[in-house]
Amino acid sequence: MALEAATRDVPRVPWTRRHLLGLEELTRDELLAILDTAERFADAERRRKKRANLAGKVVVNLFFEPSTRTRTSFGLAARRLGADVLDFSSAGSSTSKGETFIDTAKNIEAMAVDLMVVRHASSGAPYLLAQHIQCGIINAGDGAHEHPTQGLLDMFTIRQKKGRLEGLTVALVGDILHSRVARSNIHGLLKLGAKVIVCGPPTLVPPAITELGVEMSYSLEQILPRCDVINMLRIQFERQRSGLFPSVAEYARLFAMDGARLRKAKPDLLLLAPGPINRGVEITPEVADGPHSAILQQVANGLAVRMAVLHLLCGQPGEA
C-alpha cells in the first residue's frame, strides 16, 4: 500500500514533550510520530486488543465547554489504555461559586492526576494552565485558537484514504474566522507538504490568514475542481456576535456541498467534516451520508489518534 511505503522510511523521533498544546509548535517529525503511532493503535483496535500503556495513570477530562465526540473519545481512549478517568464539568462545580480556572485545576491535580485534557472557551487557556501545574496538558480546543487532536485525526483520515498528504490540495470551507479546527489543520497540513486553500464568505475568512501560507478564495465553485480533499467546517453560530452573512439559506446556496457541486469535483474527492454538522447548511444529507464522505471514519479515527497522544505523553516506554 502507498501508506505503508510512505511510513516505512519515516524516522522515529524520541518523544520529549509533556504537553500537546497546539500543532503550530510541533515539528514535521513529531507530527509523523503521532500519525504513525495512531496507525498502530488503529490496527490494535480492529483486533480489540487490550492495552496497559496507561495502567496506574489518572486522566481528567477538564471541560468548560460542551462536547460530545471529543470528551467521549478521550475518555474511551484513556480507558482502552488502562487509565482511570475522571470527567469534570464546570456546571455545578466550584467555578460557579467563584473559584478560578487555575485553582480548580490545581485542586484536581492534588488528587495525583497525571494528565489533564482541557477544553475552554478562552484562547490560550491550556497554555496558561501549563505554566501553573505539573501534570501533562492536552488541548482539547481553546476558543478560536487550536484543536490539535481534531487536526491530527483529520490528517490521519486523509492519509488513510489517500495514502499520503504531501502534494494534495486540501480546502477548508466555511467559518474560518472562528474555527480552531481550521488553524490546527493549516499548521499540520502545511508541515506535511499539502497545499491548503481556505474558502468562505469574506466576513468569515480573515485576510490575515494568508500569512500562515494558505491560499484564500471566496468562491467554492472556482476552487472545487482543484481539490483532492474538502473539509466542511461548521458555521459556529454560538461564537458570532452579529450576522456575518445575509441568511442561512444564502450561505447554503453559495457554500454548501450538495450533489450538484459534488458532480463538478474530482471523481475521488474526499469529503470531511469535524462535526457536529448542520445538515442542509454546510452539507446536504445525501452528500454527508454518501460514498465520498469519511465523516464517521473521522470519528472512529479520533479514538486511535487520542490513544496515540495519550501514550506518547504518559504511556509506558516501548512500542504502542
C-alpha positions as semicolon CSV with decimal commas, in nm:
position;residue;x (nm);y (nm);z (nm)
1;M;0,000;0,000;0,000
2;A;0,107;0,359;-0,061
3;L;0,056;0,437;0,307
4;E;0,285;0,155;0,414
5;A;0,551;0,276;0,173
6;A;0,511;0,632;0,295
7;T;0,551;0,548;0,663
8;R;0,816;0,276;0,646
9;D;1,102;0,522;0,596
10;V;0,984;0,786;0,842
11;P;1,247;0,835;1,114
12;R;1,118;0,765;1,463
13;V;1,191;1,056;1,696
14;P;1,209;1,027;2,075
15;W;0,903;1,195;2,226
16;T;1,010;1,451;2,486
17;R;0,708;1,685;2,518
18;R;0,498;1,685;2,834
19;H;0,208;1,869;2,673
20;L;0,017;1,884;2,346
21;L;-0,095;2,246;2,329
22;G;-0,111;2,302;1,953
23;L;0,018;2,180;1,617
24;E;0,189;2,512;1,547
25;E;0,471;2,418;1,784
26;L;0,522;2,061;1,659
27;T;0,785;1,963;1,405
28;R;0,716;1,757;1,095
29;D;0,878;1,453;1,255
30;E;0,667;1,492;1,569
31;L;0,350;1,509;1,362
32;L;0,452;1,195;1,176
33;A;0,538;1,021;1,503
34;I;0,182;1,079;1,626
35;L;0,024;0,965;1,298
36;D;0,242;0,653;1,283
37;T;0,163;0,568;1,645
38;A;-0,207;0,619;1,574
39;E;-0,180;0,377;1,282
40;R;-0,052;0,106;1,513
41;F;-0,329;0,174;1,763
42;A;-0,588;0,164;1,483
43;D;-0,463;-0,183;1,389
44;A;-0,487;-0,293;1,753
45;E;-0,839;-0,151;1,783
46;R;-0,953;-0,358;1,486
47;R;-0,843;-0,664;1,685
48;R;-0,992;-0,521;2,008
49;K;-0,656;-0,576;2,172
50;K;-0,645;-0,475;2,539
51;R;-0,368;-0,239;2,647
52;A;-0,198;-0,140;2,972
53;N;0,007;0,155;2,843
54;L;-0,151;0,390;3,098
55;A;-0,205;0,139;3,380
56;G;-0,197;0,325;3,712
57;K;-0,234;0,667;3,546
58;V;-0,518;0,912;3,606
59;V;-0,657;1,120;3,318
60;V;-0,901;1,406;3,380
61;N;-1,132;1,549;3,114
62;L;-1,146;1,913;3,227
63;F;-1,416;2,059;3,002
64;F;-1,551;2,414;3,037
65;E;-1,742;2,392;2,706
66;P;-1,996;2,139;2,576
67;S;-1,857;1,840;2,388
68;T;-1,976;1,502;2,266
69;R;-1,718;1,348;2,032
70;T;-1,401;1,490;2,188
71;R;-1,488;1,420;2,552
72;T;-1,621;1,070;2,477
73;S;-1,326;0,989;2,252
74;F;-1,063;1,095;2,507
75;G;-1,241;0,908;2,785
76;L;-1,268;0,590;2,583
77;A;-0,908;0,621;2,456
78;A;-0,774;0,655;2,811
79;R;-0,978;0,355;2,934
80;R;-0,864;0,146;2,635
81;L;-0,508;0,214;2,754
82;G;-0,583;0,112;3,111
83;A;-0,606;0,456;3,276
84;D;-0,850;0,573;3,540
85;V;-1,066;0,856;3,401
86;L;-1,235;1,144;3,577
87;D;-1,489;1,356;3,386
88;F;-1,516;1,714;3,509
89;S;-1,787;1,957;3,404
90;S;-1,792;2,323;3,503
91;A;-2,170;2,304;3,554
92;G;-2,230;2,255;3,925
93;S;-1,860;2,281;4,011
94;S;-1,689;2,528;4,243
95;T;-1,624;2,758;3,948
96;S;-1,989;2,858;3,983
97;K;-1,901;2,973;4,337
98;G;-1,617;3,195;4,218
99;E;-1,322;2,954;4,217
100;T;-1,071;3,042;3,945
101;F;-0,983;2,821;3,650
102;I;-0,628;2,772;3,779
103;D;-0,736;2,695;4,137
104;T;-0,985;2,439;4,008
105;A;-0,710;2,268;3,808
106;K;-0,465;2,278;4,099
107;N;-0,716;2,117;4,332
108;I;-0,782;1,839;4,084
109;E;-0,408;1,792;4,025
110;A;-0,360;1,748;4,401
111;M;-0,552;1,419;4,370
112;A;-0,249;1,261;4,193
113;V;-0,358;1,332;3,838
114;D;-0,116;1,255;3,552
115;L;-0,285;1,420;3,252
116;M;-0,550;1,687;3,201
117;V;-0,746;1,711;2,877
118;V;-0,863;2,072;2,870
119;R;-1,136;2,243;2,669
120;H;-1,204;2,611;2,732
121;A;-1,379;2,898;2,556
122;S;-1,078;3,127;2,605
123;S;-0,791;3,106;2,356
124;G;-0,467;3,025;2,536
125;A;-0,629;2,867;2,844
126;P;-0,432;2,537;2,815
127;Y;-0,107;2,734;2,772
128;L;-0,183;2,931;3,089
129;L;-0,259;2,612;3,277
130;A;0,067;2,451;3,165
131;Q;0,255;2,732;3,342
132;H;0,086;2,667;3,677
133;I;0,054;2,290;3,716
134;Q;0,295;1,999;3,685
135;C;0,088;1,730;3,513
136;G;0,065;1,697;3,136
137;I;-0,186;1,911;2,944
138;I;-0,367;1,821;2,622
139;N;-0,552;2,099;2,445
140;A;-0,899;1,971;2,351
141;G;-0,996;2,306;2,198
142;D;-0,928;2,660;2,321
143;G;-1,156;2,931;2,189
144;A;-1,089;3,002;1,822
145;H;-0,719;2,917;1,857
146;E;-0,647;2,544;1,807
147;H;-0,794;2,195;1,837
148;P;-0,483;1,982;1,781
149;T;-0,627;1,632;1,808
150;Q;-0,905;1,720;1,562
151;G;-0,642;1,842;1,317
152;L;-0,444;1,523;1,371
153;L;-0,742;1,294;1,316
154;D;-0,834;1,487;1,000
155;M;-0,482;1,437;0,866
156;F;-0,482;1,075;0,976
157;T;-0,806;1,015;0,785
158;I;-0,670;1,183;0,472
159;R;-0,352;0,974;0,484
160;Q;-0,556;0,660;0,546
161;K;-0,788;0,724;0,250
162;K;-0,539;0,883;0,008
163;G;-0,217;0,709;0,113
164;R;-0,033;1,041;0,153
165;L;-0,060;1,405;0,249
166;E;0,226;1,555;0,052
167;G;0,117;1,709;-0,278
168;L;-0,257;1,702;-0,204
169;T;-0,476;2,011;-0,227
170;V;-0,699;2,043;0,079
171;A;-0,972;2,306;0,107
172;L;-1,110;2,424;0,440
173;V;-1,453;2,567;0,365
174;G;-1,678;2,772;0,591
175;D;-1,632;2,963;0,914
176;I;-1,255;3,014;0,910
177;L;-1,275;3,318;1,138
178;H;-1,399;3,125;1,442
179;S;-1,251;2,783;1,363
180;R;-0,985;2,633;1,588
181;V;-1,006;2,323;1,368
182;A;-0,901;2,528;1,066
183;R;-0,591;2,661;1,239
184;S;-0,475;2,320;1,357
185;N;-0,533;2,176;1,010
186;I;-0,339;2,459;0,848
187;H;-0,036;2,418;1,076
188;G;-0,029;2,041;1,036
189;L;-0,108;2,007;0,666
190;L;0,147;2,265;0,553
191;K;0,424;2,098;0,755
192;L;0,340;1,765;0,592
193;G;0,353;1,902;0,238
194;A;-0,011;1,964;0,146
195;K;-0,142;2,276;-0,025
196;V;-0,418;2,444;0,176
197;I;-0,698;2,668;0,046
198;V;-0,936;2,847;0,283
199;C;-1,274;2,937;0,139
200;G;-1,586;3,108;0,263
201;P;-1,771;3,440;0,267
202;P;-1,545;3,747;0,307
203;T;-1,686;3,809;0,655
204;L;-1,575;3,461;0,768
205;V;-1,231;3,446;0,604
206;P;-0,990;3,696;0,763
207;P;-0,736;3,819;0,504
208;A;-0,454;3,786;0,759
209;I;-0,495;3,406;0,741
210;T;-0,282;3,409;0,425
211;E;0,018;3,497;0,643
212;L;0,014;3,132;0,752
213;G;0,093;3,026;0,394
214;V;-0,251;2,935;0,263
215;E;-0,442;3,040;-0,048
216;M;-0,767;3,230;0,007
217;S;-1,084;3,218;-0,202
218;Y;-1,440;3,346;-0,172
219;S;-1,577;3,107;-0,435
220;L;-1,624;2,734;-0,379
221;E;-1,704;2,688;-0,749
222;Q;-1,364;2,825;-0,853
223;I;-1,154;2,603;-0,628
224;L;-1,366;2,286;-0,639
225;P;-1,208;2,122;-0,949
226;R;-0,858;2,152;-0,797
227;C;-0,934;1,994;-0,461
228;D;-0,841;1,641;-0,353
229;V;-0,998;1,690;-0,011
230;I;-1,262;1,928;0,120
231;N;-1,314;1,977;0,492
232;M;-1,653;2,140;0,553
233;L;-1,633;2,350;0,869
234;R;-1,937;2,415;1,083
235;I;-2,089;2,762;1,099
236;Q;-2,031;2,847;1,464
237;F;-2,344;3,043;1,539
238;E;-2,264;3,039;1,912
239;R;-1,941;3,237;1,858
240;Q;-2,087;3,501;1,626
241;R;-2,190;3,829;1,785
242;S;-2,365;3,965;1,476
243;G;-2,495;3,844;1,143
244;L;-2,195;3,774;0,921
245;F;-2,398;3,668;0,615
246;P;-2,748;3,758;0,495
247;S;-2,916;3,427;0,582
248;V;-2,855;3,056;0,635
249;A;-3,025;2,987;0,302
250;E;-2,790;3,230;0,125
251;Y;-2,486;3,068;0,284
252;A;-2,604;2,721;0,182
253;R;-2,666;2,837;-0,174
254;L;-2,309;2,962;-0,210
255;F;-2,103;2,727;0,005
256;A;-2,289;2,408;0,094
257;M;-2,158;2,083;-0,053
258;D;-2,451;1,927;-0,236
259;G;-2,498;1,675;-0,514
260;A;-2,464;1,931;-0,793
261;R;-2,131;2,059;-0,661
262;L;-2,007;1,708;-0,598
263;R;-2,057;1,626;-0,967
264;K;-1,821;1,915;-1,056
265;A;-1,544;1,786;-0,829
266;K;-1,277;1,523;-0,887
267;P;-1,425;1,173;-0,900
268;D;-1,220;1,066;-0,598
269;L;-1,285;1,376;-0,388
270;L;-1,263;1,304;-0,014
271;L;-1,513;1,490;0,200
272;L;-1,453;1,558;0,569
273;A;-1,640;1,749;0,839
274;P;-1,526;1,787;1,201
275;G;-1,880;1,791;1,339
276;P;-2,125;1,850;1,464
277;I;-2,259;1,912;1,115
278;N;-2,554;2,136;1,035
279;R;-2,731;1,928;0,772
280;G;-2,860;2,143;0,490
281;V;-2,629;2,431;0,585
282;E;-2,268;2,320;0,524
283;I;-2,356;1,987;0,366
284;T;-2,667;1,816;0,239
285;P;-2,775;1,480;0,387
286;E;-2,719;1,275;0,070
287;V;-2,360;1,401;0,049
288;A;-2,290;1,365;0,422
289;D;-2,403;1,002;0,405
290;G;-2,265;0,931;0,057
291;P;-1,958;0,741;-0,068
292;H;-1,728;1,046;-0,079
293;S;-1,784;1,118;0,291
294;A;-1,547;0,997;0,562
295;I;-1,724;1,179;0,846
296;L;-1,792;0,871;1,060
297;Q;-1,447;0,735;0,981
298;Q;-1,305;1,057;1,125
299;V;-1,489;0,986;1,449
300;A;-1,353;0,632;1,461
301;N;-1,002;0,754;1,382
302;G;-1,024;1,006;1,663
303;L;-1,001;0,719;1,909
304;A;-0,673;0,590;1,764
305;V;-0,525;0,939;1,740
306;R;-0,612;1,022;2,100
307;M;-0,476;0,689;2,217
308;A;-0,151;0,778;2,040
309;V;-0,132;1,121;2,203
310;L;-0,208;0,983;2,550
311;H;0,052;0,710;2,506
312;L;0,325;0,946;2,383
313;L;0,269;1,193;2,667
314;C;0,216;0,949;2,952
315;G;0,242;0,587;2,840
316;Q;0,482;0,311;2,932
317;P;0,806;0,304;2,729
318;G;0,811;0,080;2,425
319;E;0,602;0,012;2,121
320;A;0,246;0,130;2,100
